[in-house]
């Protein structure tokens, strides 16, 4: 029984490593080129979200290579990339 639990655990752990994730990073700036601190960067259709830092930079782990990124900030139109 212990051996079965061990094998099942190892199988489930190996499945989690098969799920490929990529990290998308960049900088968000306003119309005059100023960095936007606190902008929301989200992978569309998921709960994966990051907020930009003081210099406008962000890093977001996405689950698919062809993910759509949604950027929103108060006072600006929401953009999809």
TIZATOR-289705 format. One line per 2 residues: their letters; for each residue x, y, z of N, C-alpha, C, O. Coordinates in Angstrom, 3 decimals, always signed. Example, Ala and Ser with C-alpha at 12.3 -4.5 7.8 and 13.67 -1.06 7.14 Angstrom:
as	+13.190 -5.690 +7.800 +12.300 -4.500 +7.800 +13.200 -3.300 +7.800 +14.236 -3.319 +8.465 ~ +12.850 -2.250 +7.080 +13.670 -1.060 +7.140 +12.900 +0.030 +7.870 +13.409 +1.138 +8.039
***
This chain:
xx	+0.825 -1.195 +0.000 +0.000 +0.000 +0.000 +0.870 +1.260 +0.000 +0.585 +2.219 -0.717 ~ +1.928 +1.249 +0.807 +2.825 +2.400 +0.850 +3.467 +2.650 -0.507 +3.621 +3.795 -0.934
xx	+3.834 +1.577 -1.170 +4.478 +1.709 -2.469 +3.517 +2.338 -3.478 +3.923 +3.176 -4.284 ~ +2.260 +1.939 -3.437 +1.254 +2.492 -4.336 +1.070 +3.984 -4.078 +0.990 +4.765 -5.026
xx	+1.002 +4.385 -2.832 +0.851 +5.801 -2.481 +2.071 +6.582 -2.967 +1.925 +7.678 -3.508 ~ +3.255 +6.036 -2.783 +4.481 +6.687 -3.236 +4.481 +6.864 -4.754 +4.791 +7.947 -5.250
xx	+4.141 +5.819 -5.486 +4.118 +5.882 -6.949 +3.076 +6.891 -7.418 +3.339 +7.672 -8.332 ~ +1.903 +6.884 -6.803 +0.847 +7.821 -7.173 +1.283 +9.264 -6.897 +1.027 +10.156 -7.707
xx	+1.927 +9.489 -5.776 +2.423 +10.822 -5.437 +3.459 +11.290 -6.453 +3.402 +12.430 -6.913 ~ +4.386 +10.438 -6.800 +5.418 +10.791 -7.777 +4.796 +11.078 -9.148 +5.241 +11.985 -9.851
xx	+3.789 +10.322 -9.523 +3.098 +10.532 -10.795 +2.433 +11.901 -10.808 +2.553 +12.637 -11.788 ~ +1.739 +12.249 -9.740 +1.060 +13.539 -9.682 +2.054 +14.702 -9.683 +1.792 +15.738 -10.295
xx	+3.173 +14.541 -9.014 +4.200 +15.578 -9.030 +4.797 +15.754 -10.421 +5.086 +16.876 -10.838 ~ +4.980 +14.666 -11.125 +5.541 +14.771 -12.472 +4.558 +15.431 -13.425 +4.978 +16.120 -14.355
xx	+3.259 +15.236 -13.218 +2.264 +15.896 -14.061 +2.313 +17.404 -13.890 +2.147 +18.144 -14.859 ~ +2.534 +17.857 -12.688 +2.569 +19.299 -12.452 +3.764 +19.944 -13.148 +3.689 +21.110 -13.537
xx	+4.854 +19.218 -13.311 +6.010 +19.777 -14.005 +5.816 +19.781 -15.514 +6.509 +20.516 -16.218 ~ +4.894 +18.980 -16.020 +4.625 +18.955 -17.448 +3.829 +20.173 -17.903 +3.917 +20.572 -19.064
xx	+3.069 +20.753 -17.016 +2.297 +21.939 -17.356 +3.279 +23.094 -17.546 +3.875 +23.579 -16.585 ~ +3.438 +23.526 -18.792 +4.422 +24.553 -19.090 +3.874 +25.934 -18.793 +2.744 +26.263 -19.152
xx	+4.674 +26.718 -18.146 +4.339 +28.108 -17.897 +5.460 +28.969 -18.441 +6.631 +28.590 -18.423 ~ +5.080 +30.114 -18.915 +6.052 +31.086 -19.397 +5.878 +32.359 -18.590 +4.793 +32.645 -18.083
xx	+6.941 +33.107 -18.479 +6.861 +34.383 -17.786 +6.909 +35.500 -18.817 +7.819 +35.578 -19.642 ~ +5.911 +36.354 -18.745 +5.850 +37.535 -19.595 +6.250 +38.713 -18.725 +5.746 +38.865 -17.613
xx	+7.150 +39.546 -19.222 +7.565 +40.709 -18.447 +7.649 +41.919 -19.359 +7.762 +41.793 -20.578 ~ +7.593 +43.083 -18.749 +7.669 +44.311 -19.534 +7.482 +45.520 -18.658 +7.526 +45.430 -17.431
xx	+7.269 +46.675 -19.306 +7.036 +47.927 -18.608 +5.794 +48.579 -19.198 +5.594 +48.584 -20.413 ~ +4.966 +49.126 -18.318 +3.760 +49.818 -18.727 +4.000 +51.308 -18.517 +4.412 +51.739 -17.440
xx	+3.734 +52.091 -19.567 +3.922 +53.537 -19.459 +2.688 +54.260 -19.989 +1.904 +53.708 -20.761 ~ +2.539 +55.504 -19.556 +1.414 +56.329 -19.973 +1.657 +56.973 -21.322 +2.640 +56.669 -21.998
xx	+0.758 +57.865 -21.709 +0.837 +58.501 -23.026 +2.074 +59.376 -23.192 +2.543 +59.570 -24.313 ~ +2.607 +59.906 -22.098 +3.809 +60.744 -22.166 +5.075 +59.964 -21.850 +6.147 +60.552 -21.709
xx	+4.961 +58.645 -21.739 +6.120 +57.808 -21.464 +6.424 +57.608 -19.993 +7.389 +56.928 -19.645 ~ +5.602 +58.201 -19.114 +5.836 +58.045 -17.672 +5.425 +56.647 -17.234 +4.405 +56.131 -17.693
xx	+6.207 +56.025 -16.349 +5.852 +54.688 -15.871 +4.574 +54.727 -15.043 +4.355 +55.667 -14.278 ~ +3.724 +53.703 -15.194 +2.468 +53.631 -14.457 +2.597 +52.613 -13.330 +2.587 +51.405 -13.569
xx	+2.716 +53.105 -12.113 +2.790 +52.238 -10.944 +1.390 +51.783 -10.566 +0.470 +52.597 -10.492 ~ +1.222 +50.473 -10.324 -0.058 +49.941 -9.869 -1.018 +49.565 -10.974 -2.187 +49.291 -10.704
xx	-0.554 +49.545 -12.224 -1.408 +49.078 -13.314 -1.621 +47.577 -13.155 -0.726 +46.858 -12.711 ~ -2.801 +47.113 -13.518 -3.133 +45.697 -13.404 -2.828 +44.993 -14.723 -3.290 +45.417 -15.782
xx	-2.056 +43.926 -14.653 -1.696 +43.130 -15.826 -2.230 +41.722 -15.571 -1.814 +41.059 -14.621 ~ -3.160 +41.264 -16.427 -3.869 +40.003 -16.191 -3.827 +39.119 -17.425 -3.904 +39.604 -18.553
xx	-3.702 +37.812 -17.200 -3.858 +36.841 -18.284 -5.361 +36.660 -18.479 -6.062 +36.222 -17.567 ~ -5.851 +36.999 -19.668 -7.290 +36.977 -19.944 -7.880 +35.596 -19.678 -7.323 +34.576 -20.085
xx	-9.015 +35.585 -18.988 -9.718 +34.342 -18.709 -9.202 +33.585 -17.502 -9.664 +32.479 -17.220 ~ -8.248 +34.167 -16.782 -7.686 +33.512 -15.599 -7.649 +34.504 -14.442 -8.006 +35.673 -14.588
xx	-7.214 +34.012 -13.303 -7.017 +34.878 -12.139 -5.561 +35.320 -12.019 -5.199 +35.971 -11.039 ~ -4.718 +34.979 -12.997 -3.299 +35.362 -12.975 -3.184 +36.872 -13.167 -3.499 +37.396 -14.236
xx	-2.733 +37.560 -12.131 -2.642 +39.014 -12.173 -1.354 +39.480 -11.522 -0.879 +38.891 -10.551 ~ -0.800 +40.544 -12.070 +0.366 +41.201 -11.473 +0.111 +42.694 -11.491 -0.604 +43.197 -12.358
xx	+0.693 +43.402 -10.539 +0.640 +44.861 -10.517 +2.014 +45.397 -10.874 +3.035 +44.816 -10.505 ~ +2.030 +46.506 -11.592 +3.311 +47.092 -11.972 +3.968 +47.762 -10.773 +3.302 +48.254 -9.863
xx	+5.306 +47.764 -10.805 +6.109 +48.389 -9.743 +6.233 +49.891 -10.015 +5.639 +50.404 -10.964 ~ +6.993 +50.583 -9.194 +7.141 +52.039 -9.330 +7.726 +52.449 -10.685 +7.441 +53.539 -11.181
xx	+8.534 +51.587 -11.276 +9.117 +51.901 -12.581 +8.263 +51.390 -13.739 +8.686 +51.454 -14.893 ~ +7.055 +50.879 -13.440 +6.140 +50.385 -14.464 +6.403 +48.953 -14.891 +5.711 +48.438 -15.768
xx	+7.386 +48.301 -14.292 +7.740 +46.935 -14.702 +6.819 +45.907 -14.052 +6.242 +46.136 -12.989 ~ +6.703 +44.765 -14.731 +5.903 +43.655 -14.210 +6.474 +42.349 -14.725 +7.235 +42.328 -15.693
xx	+6.099 +41.253 -14.065 +6.398 +39.897 -14.514 +5.174 +39.062 -14.184 +4.676 +39.092 -13.059 ~ +4.694 +38.320 -15.167 +3.468 +37.545 -15.006 +3.673 +36.151 -15.577 +4.050 +36.007 -16.740
xx	+3.426 +35.115 -14.766 +3.502 +33.728 -15.240 +2.193 +33.410 -15.954 +1.118 +33.506 -15.363 ~ +2.286 +33.033 -17.225 +1.094 +32.696 -18.009 +1.093 +31.211 -18.321 +2.145 +30.577 -18.400
xx	-0.106 +30.666 -18.497 -0.223 +29.220 -18.670 -0.125 +28.761 -20.119 +0.125 +27.582 -20.371 ~ -0.312 +29.649 -21.062 -0.270 +29.245 -22.468 +0.605 +30.207 -23.257 +0.721 +31.387 -22.926
xx	+1.215 +29.675 -24.306 +2.109 +30.486 -25.123 +1.365 +31.612 -25.832 +1.918 +32.694 -26.031 ~ +0.121 +31.366 -26.212 -0.651 +32.354 -26.962 -1.673 +33.066 -26.076 -2.797 +33.314 -26.512
xx	-1.300 +33.395 -24.849 -2.205 +34.064 -23.920 -2.422 +35.519 -24.333 -1.543 +36.158 -24.912 ~ -3.612 +36.022 -24.022 -3.904 +37.437 -24.208 -3.687 +38.126 -22.871 -4.163 +37.661 -21.835
xx	-2.966 +39.235 -22.903 -2.675 +39.997 -21.702 -3.566 +41.238 -21.698 -3.660 +41.953 -22.695 ~ -4.215 +41.479 -20.563 -5.101 +42.635 -20.402 -4.441 +43.598 -19.416 -4.082 +43.211 -18.304
xx	-4.286 +44.860 -19.837 -3.670 +45.883 -18.990 -4.720 +46.955 -18.692 -5.352 +47.495 -19.599 ~ -4.889 +47.248 -17.403 -5.847 +48.291 -17.034 -5.249 +49.196 -15.965 -4.448 +48.772 -15.133
xx	-5.669 +50.458 -16.019 -5.200 +51.456 -15.065 -6.265 +52.545 -14.996 -6.857 +52.903 -16.013 ~ -6.505 +53.066 -13.811 -7.521 +54.093 -13.621 -7.202 +55.313 -14.497 -6.083 +55.826 -14.486
xx	-8.202 +55.758 -15.248 -8.031 +56.931 -16.101 -7.553 +56.607 -17.505 -7.454 +57.500 -18.346 ~ -7.252 +55.331 -17.769 -6.800 +54.906 -19.090 -7.748 +53.848 -19.635 -8.413 +53.147 -18.872
xx	-7.804 +53.737 -20.939 -8.612 +52.700 -21.584 -7.925 +51.349 -21.415 -6.712 +51.242 -21.597 ~ -8.693 +50.319 -21.068 -8.144 +48.966 -20.929 -7.639 +48.486 -22.288 -8.306 +48.657 -23.308
xx	-6.462 +47.888 -22.285 -5.836 +47.407 -23.521 -5.630 +45.896 -23.449 -5.323 +45.355 -22.386 ~ -5.803 +45.215 -24.591 -5.497 +43.785 -24.708 -4.356 +43.611 -25.683 -4.340 +44.201 -26.763
x	-3.402 +42.791 -25.283 -2.220 +42.542 -26.124 -2.123 +41.059 -26.365 -1.206 +40.603 -27.048
***
